[in-house]
């Protein structure tokens, strides 16, 4: 069985350049999408998922002043930095035995 591919109308180097260009374009798109930060403001559901807690627990934390939030119109939003600060504040230090 012969696996040779014969192309007409395009040189080998032009084909390589075209394929390389397409691949690089796709990679750049993926990298750009991956490096674009998500919205710094999260809704209740996103914030609870980020902290891996229930919505009820998140509501308790906000009512008790443990986590700051913003209210935009009637929508509650959490800054990612506030959620990270809460996690850092509640980090348990490991003692050497």
N, C-alpha and C positions, 0 to 999 in steps of 0.2 A: 504494500500500500504506500503510495507516494503522498507525503504531507506538504509538498511544495505549494506555495501560493504564488500565482503569477498576477501581477498588477500591471495595468496599462494606463498610461496617462499621468503617472506620478512616479518620481524617483524614490529609491529606498530612503535617501536622506530626507526628502520632503515628507514622506510618510512618517518617519521617526519624529521629525519636528512637529508635525500635526498632532500625532498621538501624545507626545510629550506635553504640548501646549494644552490639550484637552485635559489631561491628567492633572497638570499643575493648576489649572483653573478650578477643577473640582476640589482639589486639596485645599486651595486658598479659601474657597467657599466654606468648607468644613471647618477649617481653623478659625476663620472669622466668626462663624456662628458659635463655635465652642468658646471662643475668648470674649464674646460679647456678654457682659454681665447681665444677669436677669434683673428685672426691675428691683430697685432697692426698697420698694414698698411692697409688702406682702399683705394679702387679705387674711382673714382669720383661719381659713382652711389651710392656706399655704404656710402660715406661721406655725400652726399646730403640727403640720406634717414635718416642717423643718426641725422642730423641737422633739418630734416623735412623742407627742402627748395628745390627749383628747381635746376636743373643742371646749368641753366643760372645764377641764384643768386650765386651759388658756384663759378662759373667762375669769376663773378664780384668781389667777395670777395678775390679771389686769385690774380687777376690782380691789385687790389687796395692795396695789401699787408696786408690785414686784417687776412688772414689765410695762414700760412706757408705750403709748400708742398715740396715733393721730386720728382725728375724725375729719374726714373730708366729705362734706354734705352729711349724709347719714351712714357713710361707709367707714368702717374701722380699718386702719392700716397700720402695719408694724414696719419699722425700719429694720433691715437686716442687721445693722450694727447694734441695735438695741437687743435683738435676740441673741447675737453673739456675746454681748456684754453680760446678759443674764446667764448664759452657759458658763462663761469664764468666772463670774462671781460665785457660782455654785460648784465650781470644780473642786473635787476632793483631792487633797494632797496625799501622796503615798508616803508613809513613814518607813524608813529602813528598820528592819527587825534585827 
